[in-house]
Amino acid sequence: MYKFDYVVKDVTELLEKLKTAIKAVGMRTTIKAIESGNCEHAFIADDADVFISRRITELCKQMNVEYTRVDSMKTLGEACSVQVPTACAAIKKHA
């Protein structure tokens, strides 16, 4: 079992933090943040493409980064303050 195989019951608090945090939005920038060790917490939308979900989930497990599943890409996009649905995002440790 991986350390972070769980679902956070109250996602609202984390999504609120995402609104004001330094963040990476989208697959490419989220992957870069995780691989560089600059990711504090990752988010994956439940309705994201399976390829993206699997890639981000496995990378988080490999790098020991906590991640949270969000109900939809629309919800995640709104939390990131962008105008489009978002498959994944990350709270960065620093800019």
SVG drawing of the C-alpha trace seen along z (x, -y; Angstrom):
<svg xmlns="http://www.w3.org/2000/svg" viewBox="-18 -34 32 36">
<polyline fill="none" stroke="black" stroke-width="0.4" points="0.0,0.0 1.1,-3.5 1.3,-6.1 -1.3,-8.4 -4.0,-6.0 -6.9,-7.8 -9.6,-10.3 -9.8,-13.5 -13.3,-13.9 -13.3,-17.7 -11.8,-18.8 -13.3,-22.3 -10.5,-23.4 -7.8,-22.3 -9.6,-23.9 -9.8,-27.2 -6.0,-27.0 -5.5,-26.3 -7.3,-29.6 -4.6,-31.7 -1.5,-29.5 1.3,-29.5 0.1,-26.8 0.7,-24.7 -2.4,-24.2 -2.6,-21.6 -0.8,-18.3 2.6,-19.6 3.2,-22.1 1.8,-19.8 4.2,-17.0 7.1,-19.5 6.3,-20.6 6.0,-17.0 9.2,-15.8 11.2,-18.8 10.1,-18.3 8.3,-21.6 4.9,-20.1 3.2,-20.3 -0.1,-18.8 -1.6,-17.6 -5.3,-17.6 -6.8,-15.3 -10.3,-15.6 -12.4,-12.4 -13.6,-13.1 -10.2,-13.7 -8.8,-11.5 -7.6,-8.1 -4.1,-8.7 -3.7,-11.9 -5.2,-10.5 -3.0,-7.5 0.2,-9.5 -0.3,-12.0 -1.4,-9.4 1.6,-7.1 4.0,-10.1 2.6,-11.3 3.1,-7.9 6.6,-7.6 7.6,-11.1 5.6,-10.7 3.4,-13.7 -0.1,-13.8 -2.9,-14.1 -6.7,-14.6 -9.4,-13.5 -11.8,-16.3 -15.3,-15.6 -15.0,-17.4 -12.7,-19.3 -15.0,-22.3 -14.7,-22.4 -10.9,-22.2 -10.8,-24.9 -12.9,-27.2 -10.6,-26.6 -7.6,-27.5 -9.3,-30.7 -9.1,-29.8 -11.9,-30.0 -11.6,-26.4 -12.0,-23.0 -8.8,-21.6 -7.7,-17.9 -5.0,-18.4 -3.3,-21.0 -0.7,-21.3 0.1,-23.6 3.7,-24.5 6.2,-24.9 7.7,-28.0 7.6,-30.0"/>
</svg>
